[in-house]
Amino acid sequence: MTNTADPSTSIVFILYLLAVLAIGIWAYRQNNDMSDFAIGGRRLGTFVTALSAKATDSSQWVFFGLPGAFYVSGMRNIWLIVGLTIGFYLSWKLLAGRLRDYSAKVSDWRVTAPGESVTLPGFFANRFRSNSVRSVTAIFIIIFYIIYLGSAFIATGVIFQQIFGGSVVVGTIIGAVVVMVYSSLGGYLASSYTDVVQGVLMWVCLVAVSIAAIVKLGGVGSFLETVGAQNPDLGSPFAGVELLGGEWVTTSSVPFIAMISALAWALGYFGSPHILARFMGMRTAESARGGARLGVFLSITLLGCAGVVGFAAIGIFGPGLENPEDAYMVLVAELFPSWVAGIFLAGVLSAVMSTADSQLVVASSTLTEDFYRAFINRDAPAKTLVWLSRIAVLACTGIGVFVALQGGTILDLVGYAWAGFGASFGPALFAALYWRKATWFGALLSIIAGGSTVIIYRMVDTIGLYELIPGFIAGMLALWLGSWLGPKQRQEVVTAQFDLLKTS
């Protein structure tokens, strides 16, 4: 991949960065308390919420990792798209509306004044009346967000190097600073409204690059023939193809474990705090209905076009692509003039920023609300909490940059963090929303067992099973055992809250 420092590309790119910073400055004036900073005061409608959730979900891996996977091993990666689309739809249908209502109604159990839950750890603590659950949830959120942020900042380094030249390290630091500034200023509102801009830009860029590549190859028929000429099995979802020694070789059929692992990415949606924060911040629970339909459309088109980009790189460059995760970047340079390339490269950064900003807001809100306010100063003024959240954004950014500079592939880091979120919080969240007899001890064990299993299994796996699967199963078993066999709680109070939601 060549480094491009074309003035027209740079100008377009800088204008984009100034636009998102302007949104951050505007949103700065809208943040008066932690509800505003963490979930936007619950005032966002269906379109903004759905587009923000999809943009937040479709991070840097959609432009780097997924096209690279299709470039290396072809249509076998369709199972990942299927799993992600199903998971996104089910999260809207099963969790969105119920979480929106319950998080608004379940008050801080430590005080008599009415309140609301504005973070996932806070919701768990108030639902199960346990600060132990809050602490453990917050710890695992920070652990896996550090990994996720590392993948985001790796991508910013690649983008800035492509546009301005120089080193990936410098680009990583500059990109991280930009995301940090507007996230710390505007919080959830800046994150959500920039996500709308970024989501539209991401969608347009992926669709346009896919169409341009197909046209360059002579149409759909010629496109498919060119890819098939390298290896016909690249187009089969059941064939195991690998890029070995400069050619695509069919090694086997896709094993059952690989298919199940890809489909299991669906489970990650049930525990990802940056997605769940969008549900909590909806104006009404009814927004979930329209959001599910819009989300599925965006998921199919965004992820599908990412696959087309990977195939297009096969057709145009053959096996000569040095880094498969650069497929989108080199196609943009190949297919478009430099001033247009600036727009399409901004689309890549929008994918990075739309996820990184959400992660920074959730992580910083967790540190402020679920550590400082919960255990140090319960009566801290609202303005103090907001400013502490901004300081926490700075701290999280620094740690994320450190992780990014250690290296690693983008898709691998994203998959690791995604598994951690799904296994740690998915079973506990379903229990919180749907199981009347779930206890604080069951939720506590579930979070610890799910998150720890992901970490441990990743180190000992020998069969290629995605760590989210054993992690999620461990979380469910621990939830059941802890709730039935562990210490009980003041069940009449906890179940009364649950019944209030059920009948409302």
C-alpha positions as CSV (number, residue, x, y, z in Angstrom):
1,M,0.0,0.0,0.0
2,T,1.4,3.4,-1.0
3,N,1.4,6.4,1.2
4,T,-0.6,9.3,-0.3
5,A,-0.2,12.9,0.8
6,D,-2.2,14.5,-2.1
7,P,-3.3,18.0,-1.1
8,S,-6.9,17.5,-2.3
9,T,-7.3,14.3,-0.4
10,S,-5.9,15.9,2.7
11,I,-8.2,19.0,2.5
12,V,-11.3,16.8,2.2
13,F,-10.2,14.7,5.1
14,I,-9.5,17.7,7.3
15,L,-12.9,19.2,6.5
16,Y,-14.5,16.0,7.7
17,L,-12.5,16.1,11.0
18,L,-13.5,19.7,11.6
19,A,-17.2,18.7,11.0
20,V,-17.2,16.0,13.7
21,L,-15.3,18.3,16.1
22,A,-18.0,21.0,15.5
23,I,-20.7,18.5,16.5
24,G,-18.7,17.7,19.7
25,I,-18.5,21.4,20.6
26,W,-22.3,21.8,20.0
27,A,-23.1,18.8,22.1
28,Y,-20.8,20.1,24.9
29,R,-23.5,22.7,25.7
30,Q,-26.2,20.1,26.0
31,N,-24.5,18.1,28.8
32,N,-25.8,19.1,32.2
33,D,-25.6,15.8,34.2
34,M,-24.6,12.2,33.8
35,S,-27.8,11.2,32.1
36,D,-27.0,13.6,29.4
37,F,-23.4,12.6,29.1
38,A,-24.0,8.8,29.3
39,I,-27.3,8.3,27.4
40,G,-28.2,11.6,25.9
41,G,-31.0,12.3,28.4
42,R,-33.1,9.6,26.7
43,R,-34.2,11.9,23.9
44,L,-33.1,10.3,20.6
45,G,-35.6,8.9,18.2
46,T,-35.8,5.7,16.1
47,F,-33.7,6.8,13.1
48,V,-30.8,8.3,15.1
49,T,-30.8,5.4,17.5
50,A,-30.8,2.7,14.8
51,L,-28.2,4.4,12.6
52,S,-26.0,5.1,15.6
53,A,-26.3,1.6,16.9
54,K,-25.3,0.1,13.5
55,A,-22.5,2.6,13.0
56,T,-21.2,1.8,16.4
57,D,-21.4,-1.9,15.7
58,S,-19.8,-1.6,12.2
59,S,-16.4,-0.5,13.4
60,Q,-13.0,-0.6,11.7
61,W,-13.3,-4.3,11.1
62,V,-16.0,-3.7,8.4
63,F,-13.5,-1.8,6.3
64,F,-10.3,-3.8,7.3
65,G,-11.0,-7.1,8.9
66,L,-14.0,-8.4,6.9
67,P,-12.8,-7.5,3.4
68,G,-9.5,-9.0,4.4
69,A,-11.2,-12.3,5.5
70,F,-13.1,-12.5,2.2
71,Y,-9.9,-11.8,0.3
72,V,-8.1,-14.6,2.0
73,S,-10.8,-17.3,2.3
74,G,-13.8,-16.3,0.2
75,M,-17.5,-17.0,0.8
76,R,-17.0,-19.1,3.9
77,N,-17.1,-15.8,5.8
78,I,-20.8,-15.4,4.8
79,W,-21.6,-17.2,8.0
80,L,-20.2,-14.3,10.0
81,I,-22.5,-11.9,8.2
82,V,-25.5,-14.2,8.8
83,G,-24.7,-14.5,12.5
84,L,-24.2,-10.7,13.0
85,T,-27.4,-9.8,11.2
86,I,-29.5,-12.3,13.2
87,G,-27.9,-11.1,16.4
88,F,-28.5,-7.4,15.6
89,Y,-32.2,-8.1,14.9
90,L,-32.7,-10.2,18.0
91,S,-31.1,-7.7,20.2
92,W,-33.6,-5.1,19.0
93,K,-36.6,-7.4,19.3
94,L,-35.7,-9.0,22.7
95,L,-33.7,-6.3,24.6
96,A,-34.1,-2.8,23.2
97,G,-37.6,-1.8,24.3
98,R,-37.5,-3.7,27.6
99,L,-34.1,-2.4,28.6
100,R,-35.2,1.2,27.7
101,D,-38.2,1.0,30.0
102,Y,-36.6,-1.0,32.9
103,S,-33.4,1.2,33.0
104,A,-35.6,4.3,33.3
105,K,-37.8,2.9,36.1
106,V,-35.3,1.0,38.3
107,S,-34.0,3.6,40.7
108,D,-30.8,3.7,42.7
109,W,-31.5,1.2,45.5
110,R,-29.2,3.0,48.0
111,V,-31.3,6.2,48.2
112,T,-35.0,7.0,48.6
113,A,-35.1,9.7,45.9
114,P,-36.3,8.7,42.4
115,G,-33.7,8.1,39.8
116,E,-32.7,6.0,36.8
117,S,-29.9,3.7,35.6
118,V,-27.7,5.4,33.0
119,T,-24.9,2.7,32.7
120,L,-25.0,-1.1,32.4
121,P,-23.2,-1.6,35.7
122,G,-25.7,0.8,37.3
123,F,-28.7,-1.1,35.9
124,F,-27.4,-4.4,37.1
125,A,-26.7,-3.0,40.6
126,N,-30.2,-1.4,40.8
127,R,-31.9,-4.4,39.4
128,F,-30.2,-6.9,41.7
129,R,-29.6,-4.5,44.6
130,S,-25.9,-5.3,44.8
131,N,-22.8,-3.2,44.5
132,S,-20.7,-6.3,44.0
133,V,-22.5,-6.9,40.7
134,R,-21.8,-3.2,39.8
135,S,-18.1,-3.5,40.5
136,V,-17.5,-6.8,38.6
137,T,-19.5,-5.5,35.6
138,A,-17.4,-2.3,35.5
139,I,-14.1,-4.2,35.8
140,F,-14.9,-6.5,32.8
141,I,-16.2,-3.5,30.8
142,I,-12.9,-1.7,31.2
143,I,-10.8,-4.9,30.5
144,F,-12.5,-5.6,27.1
145,Y,-12.9,-2.0,26.1
146,I,-9.2,-1.5,26.4
147,I,-8.8,-4.4,23.8
148,Y,-11.5,-3.0,21.6
149,L,-10.0,0.6,21.6
150,G,-6.6,-0.9,20.7
151,S,-8.1,-2.2,17.5
152,A,-9.7,1.1,16.7
153,F,-6.5,3.1,17.2
154,I,-4.6,0.7,15.0
155,A,-7.0,1.5,12.2
156,T,-6.6,5.3,12.7
157,G,-2.9,4.9,12.4
158,V,-3.2,3.1,9.0
159,I,-5.7,5.7,7.7
160,F,-3.5,8.7,8.7
161,Q,-0.5,7.1,7.2
162,Q,-2.3,6.5,3.9
163,I,-3.5,10.1,3.7
164,F,-0.6,12.1,5.1
165,G,2.3,9.8,4.9
166,G,4.6,9.3,7.9
167,S,4.5,6.5,10.4
168,V,1.6,4.5,11.7
169,V,2.5,5.4,15.3
170,V,2.1,9.1,14.7
171,G,-1.2,8.5,12.9
172,T,-2.4,6.3,15.7
173,I,-1.8,9.1,18.3
174,I,-3.3,11.9,16.1
175,G,-6.4,9.9,15.4
176,A,-6.9,8.9,19.0
177,V,-6.6,12.6,20.1
178,V,-9.3,13.7,17.6
179,V,-11.7,11.0,18.9
180,M,-10.8,11.8,22.5
181,V,-11.5,15.6,22.0
182,Y,-15.0,15.4,20.6
183,S,-16.0,12.4,22.8
184,S,-14.9,14.2,26.0
185,L,-16.7,17.4,24.9
186,G,-20.0,16.0,23.7
187,G,-20.4,12.6,25.4
188,Y,-23.3,10.5,24.2
189,L,-25.0,13.2,22.1
190,A,-21.8,13.9,20.2
191,S,-21.3,10.2,19.7
192,S,-24.8,9.6,18.5
193,Y,-25.1,12.5,16.1
194,T,-21.7,12.0,14.6
195,D,-22.7,8.4,14.3
196,V,-25.5,9.4,12.0
197,V,-23.1,11.3,9.8
198,Q,-20.6,8.6,9.9
199,G,-23.1,5.8,9.4
200,V,-24.4,7.4,6.2
201,L,-20.9,8.0,5.0
202,M,-19.9,4.4,5.7
203,W,-22.8,3.0,3.9
204,V,-22.3,5.3,0.8
205,C,-18.6,4.5,0.7
206,L,-18.9,0.8,0.8
207,V,-21.7,0.7,-1.7
208,A,-19.9,3.1,-4.1
209,V,-16.6,1.2,-3.9
210,S,-18.4,-2.1,-4.5
211,I,-20.2,-0.8,-7.5
212,A,-17.1,0.9,-9.0
213,A,-15.1,-2.3,-8.6
214,I,-17.8,-4.4,-10.3
215,V,-17.9,-1.9,-13.2
216,K,-14.1,-1.9,-13.5
217,L,-14.2,-5.7,-13.8
218,G,-16.8,-5.5,-16.6
219,G,-20.1,-6.2,-14.7
220,V,-21.4,-8.7,-12.3
221,G,-20.8,-11.7,-14.6
222,S,-17.2,-10.8,-15.4
223,F,-16.7,-10.0,-11.7
224,L,-17.7,-13.5,-10.7
225,E,-15.7,-15.1,-13.5
226,T,-12.6,-13.2,-12.5
227,V,-12.8,-14.3,-8.9
228,G,-13.7,-17.9,-9.9
229,A,-10.7,-18.1,-12.1
230,Q,-8.5,-17.8,-9.1
231,N,-10.3,-20.7,-7.4
232,P,-14.0,-21.7,-8.0
233,D,-14.4,-22.6,-4.4
234,L,-13.9,-19.0,-3.3
235,G,-17.6,-18.6,-4.1
236,S,-18.8,-21.5,-1.9
237,P,-19.8,-21.0,1.7
238,F,-19.0,-24.7,2.4
239,A,-15.5,-24.8,1.0
240,G,-12.3,-24.2,3.1
241,V,-10.1,-22.0,0.9
242,E,-6.8,-20.4,2.0
243,L,-4.3,-18.1,0.4
244,L,-1.1,-20.2,0.5
245,G,2.2,-19.5,-1.4
246,G,0.6,-16.9,-3.7
247,E,-2.5,-18.9,-4.7
248,W,-5.8,-19.8,-3.4
249,V,-5.9,-23.5,-2.4
250,T,-8.9,-25.5,-1.4
251,T,-7.8,-27.2,1.9
252,S,-11.1,-28.9,3.0
253,S,-14.7,-28.3,3.6
254,V,-15.7,-25.7,6.1
255,P,-15.8,-27.5,9.4
256,F,-18.8,-27.5,11.6
257,I,-16.9,-25.7,14.4
258,A,-15.9,-22.9,12.0
259,M,-19.6,-22.4,10.9
260,I,-20.9,-22.4,14.5
261,S,-18.1,-20.0,15.6
262,A,-19.0,-17.6,12.9
263,L,-22.8,-17.7,13.6
264,A,-22.0,-17.3,17.4
265,W,-20.9,-13.7,16.8
266,A,-24.7,-13.0,17.1
267,L,-24.3,-13.5,20.9
268,G,-22.1,-10.5,21.2
269,Y,-24.9,-8.1,20.7
270,F,-26.6,-9.2,23.9
271,G,-23.8,-7.9,26.1
272,S,-22.1,-5.0,24.2
273,P,-22.4,-1.9,26.4
274,H,-22.0,0.5,23.6
275,I,-24.9,-1.1,21.8
276,L,-27.0,-1.4,24.9
277,A,-26.4,2.3,25.8
278,R,-28.2,3.1,22.5
279,F,-31.2,1.1,23.7
280,M,-31.2,2.9,27.1
281,G,-31.0,6.3,25.4
282,M,-34.1,5.9,23.1
283,R,-36.9,8.4,23.5
284,T,-39.5,5.6,23.9
285,A,-39.5,1.8,23.9
286,E,-41.7,1.9,20.7
287,S,-38.6,3.0,18.8
288,A,-37.4,-0.6,19.0
289,R,-39.9,-1.7,16.3
290,G,-38.7,0.5,13.5
291,G,-35.1,0.2,14.7
292,A,-35.1,-3.6,14.1
293,R,-36.2,-3.3,10.5
294,L,-33.8,-0.4,9.7
295,G,-31.0,-2.2,11.5
296,V,-31.4,-5.4,9.5
297,F,-31.3,-3.5,6.2
298,L,-28.1,-1.6,7.2
299,S,-26.5,-4.8,8.4
300,I,-27.1,-6.8,5.2
301,T,-26.0,-4.0,2.9
302,L,-23.0,-2.8,5.0
303,L,-21.6,-6.3,5.7
304,G,-22.5,-7.6,2.2
305,C,-20.6,-4.7,0.5
306,A,-17.6,-5.4,2.7
307,G,-17.5,-8.9,1.3
308,V,-17.8,-7.6,-2.2
309,V,-14.8,-5.3,-1.5
310,G,-12.7,-8.4,-0.5
311,F,-13.7,-10.2,-3.7
312,A,-13.0,-7.2,-5.8
313,A,-9.5,-7.0,-4.4
314,I,-9.1,-10.7,-5.6
315,G,-10.3,-9.8,-9.1
316,I,-8.2,-6.6,-9.5
317,F,-5.0,-7.4,-7.6
318,G,-4.9,-11.2,-7.6
319,P,-2.8,-12.7,-4.8
320,G,-0.4,-9.8,-4.8
321,L,-2.0,-7.8,-2.0
322,E,0.7,-7.4,0.7
323,N,-1.7,-7.0,3.6
324,P,-5.3,-8.4,3.1
325,E,-6.7,-5.9,5.6
326,D,-5.7,-3.1,3.2
327,A,-8.1,-4.3,0.5
328,Y,-10.5,-1.3,0.8
329,M,-7.7,1.3,1.0
330,V,-5.9,0.1,-2.1
331,L,-9.2,-0.2,-4.0
332,V,-10.0,3.4,-3.2
333,A,-6.6,4.6,-4.5
334,E,-7.0,2.4,-7.6
335,L,-10.6,3.4,-8.5
336,F,-11.0,7.0,-7.7
337,P,-9.3,10.4,-8.2
338,S,-7.4,11.8,-5.3
339,W,-10.1,14.3,-4.2
340,V,-12.8,11.6,-4.1
341,A,-10.4,9.3,-2.3
342,G,-10.4,11.8,0.6
343,I,-14.1,11.3,1.0
344,F,-13.8,7.5,0.9
345,L,-10.9,7.4,3.3
346,A,-12.9,9.6,5.6
347,G,-15.5,6.9,5.4
348,V,-13.0,4.5,6.9
349,L,-12.2,6.9,9.8
350,S,-15.9,7.3,10.4
351,A,-16.2,3.6,11.0
352,V,-13.3,3.8,13.5
353,M,-14.6,6.9,15.2
354,S,-18.2,5.8,15.4
355,T,-17.2,2.9,17.6
356,A,-14.3,4.4,19.4
357,D,-16.3,7.4,20.6
358,S,-19.1,5.2,21.9
359,Q,-16.6,3.0,23.7
360,L,-14.9,6.0,25.3
361,V,-18.2,7.4,26.5
362,V,-19.3,4.1,28.0
363,A,-15.9,3.4,29.6
364,S,-15.5,6.9,31.0
365,S,-19.1,6.9,32.3
366,T,-18.4,3.5,34.0
367,L,-15.3,4.8,35.7
368,T,-17.2,7.9,36.9
369,E,-20.6,6.6,37.7
370,D,-19.8,3.1,38.8
371,F,-16.5,3.6,40.7
372,Y,-16.2,7.2,41.8
373,R,-19.9,8.0,42.5
374,A,-20.7,4.5,43.7
375,F,-17.9,4.1,46.2
376,I,-16.1,7.4,46.7
377,N,-18.6,10.4,46.6
378,R,-22.2,9.4,46.2
379,D,-23.3,13.0,46.5
380,A,-20.9,14.5,43.9
381,P,-22.4,17.4,42.0
382,A,-23.6,16.7,38.4
383,K,-21.1,19.0,36.8
384,T,-18.3,17.3,38.8
385,L,-19.3,13.9,37.4
386,V,-19.4,15.2,33.9
387,W,-15.9,16.7,34.2
388,L,-14.6,13.5,35.7
389,S,-16.0,11.6,32.8
390,R,-14.1,13.8,30.4
391,I,-10.9,13.1,32.4
392,A,-11.7,9.4,32.2
393,V,-12.0,9.7,28.4
394,L,-8.4,11.0,28.4
395,A,-7.2,8.1,30.6
396,C,-9.0,5.4,28.5
397,T,-7.6,6.9,25.3
398,G,-4.0,6.7,26.6
399,I,-4.4,3.0,27.6
400,G,-6.1,2.2,24.2
401,V,-3.2,3.8,22.3
402,F,-0.7,1.7,24.4
403,V,-2.6,-1.5,23.4
404,A,-2.7,-0.4,19.7
405,L,1.1,0.1,19.7
406,Q,1.6,-3.5,20.8
407,G,0.4,-4.7,17.4
408,G,-2.1,-7.4,16.4
409,T,-4.8,-7.7,13.6
410,I,-7.9,-5.6,13.8
411,L,-10.4,-8.5,13.3
412,D,-8.7,-10.6,16.0
413,L,-8.8,-7.8,18.6
414,V,-12.4,-7.0,17.8
415,G,-13.4,-10.7,18.0
416,Y,-11.7,-11.0,21.4
417,A,-13.5,-8.0,22.9
418,W,-16.8,-8.9,21.3
419,A,-16.6,-12.4,22.9
420,G,-15.8,-10.8,26.2
421,F,-18.8,-8.5,26.2
422,G,-21.3,-11.2,25.0
423,A,-20.2,-13.8,27.4
424,S,-19.8,-11.5,30.4
425,F,-23.1,-9.6,30.2
426,G,-25.4,-11.4,27.8
427,P,-26.8,-14.1,30.1
428,A,-27.0,-11.7,33.1
429,L,-28.9,-9.1,31.0
430,F,-31.4,-11.7,29.8
431,A,-31.9,-12.8,33.3
432,A,-32.3,-9.2,34.5
433,L,-35.0,-8.5,31.9
434,Y,-36.9,-11.9,31.8
435,W,-36.2,-14.1,34.8
436,R,-38.1,-13.2,37.9
437,K,-36.1,-15.5,40.2
438,A,-32.6,-14.4,39.1
439,T,-30.5,-13.3,42.1
440,W,-27.6,-11.0,42.6
441,F,-25.3,-14.0,43.3
442,G,-26.4,-15.7,40.1
443,A,-25.7,-12.5,38.1
444,L,-22.3,-12.0,39.8
445,L,-21.2,-15.6,39.1
446,S,-22.4,-15.3,35.5
447,I,-20.4,-12.2,34.8
448,I,-17.3,-13.6,36.4
449,A,-17.6,-17.1,34.8
450,G,-18.5,-15.7,31.3
451,G,-15.7,-13.1,31.1
452,S,-13.0,-15.3,32.7
453,T,-13.9,-18.3,30.4
454,V,-13.3,-16.1,27.4
455,I,-9.9,-15.0,28.6
456,I,-8.8,-18.6,29.7
457,Y,-10.3,-20.5,26.7
458,R,-8.5,-18.2,24.3
459,M,-5.2,-19.3,25.8
460,V,-5.9,-23.0,25.7
461,D,-8.1,-23.5,22.6
462,T,-6.8,-26.2,20.2
463,I,-9.8,-26.8,17.9
464,G,-10.6,-23.2,16.7
465,L,-13.8,-22.8,18.6
466,Y,-14.7,-19.1,19.1
467,E,-14.3,-18.3,22.8
468,L,-17.7,-16.6,22.9
469,I,-19.4,-20.0,22.8
470,P,-17.8,-21.6,25.9
471,G,-17.9,-18.2,27.6
472,F,-21.7,-17.8,27.0
473,I,-22.4,-21.3,28.1
474,A,-20.3,-20.9,31.3
475,G,-22.2,-17.6,32.0
476,M,-25.6,-19.3,31.7
477,L,-24.6,-22.3,33.9
478,A,-23.2,-20.0,36.5
479,L,-26.3,-17.8,36.4
480,W,-28.6,-20.9,37.0
481,L,-26.4,-22.4,39.7
482,G,-25.9,-19.1,41.5
483,S,-29.5,-18.2,41.5
484,W,-30.8,-21.6,42.7
485,L,-28.1,-22.7,45.1
486,G,-26.5,-19.4,46.2
487,P,-27.5,-17.0,48.9
488,K,-30.9,-15.4,48.5
489,Q,-31.8,-11.8,48.7
490,R,-34.8,-9.7,49.8
491,Q,-36.8,-11.3,47.0
492,E,-40.1,-9.5,47.8
493,V,-38.4,-6.2,47.0
494,V,-36.5,-7.3,43.9
495,T,-39.4,-9.3,42.4
496,A,-41.8,-6.4,43.1
497,Q,-39.6,-4.2,40.8
498,F,-39.6,-6.9,38.2
499,D,-43.4,-7.3,38.4
500,L,-43.9,-3.5,38.0
501,L,-42.1,-3.6,34.7
502,K,-44.0,-6.7,33.5
503,T,-47.4,-5.1,34.1
504,S,-46.5,-1.6,32.8
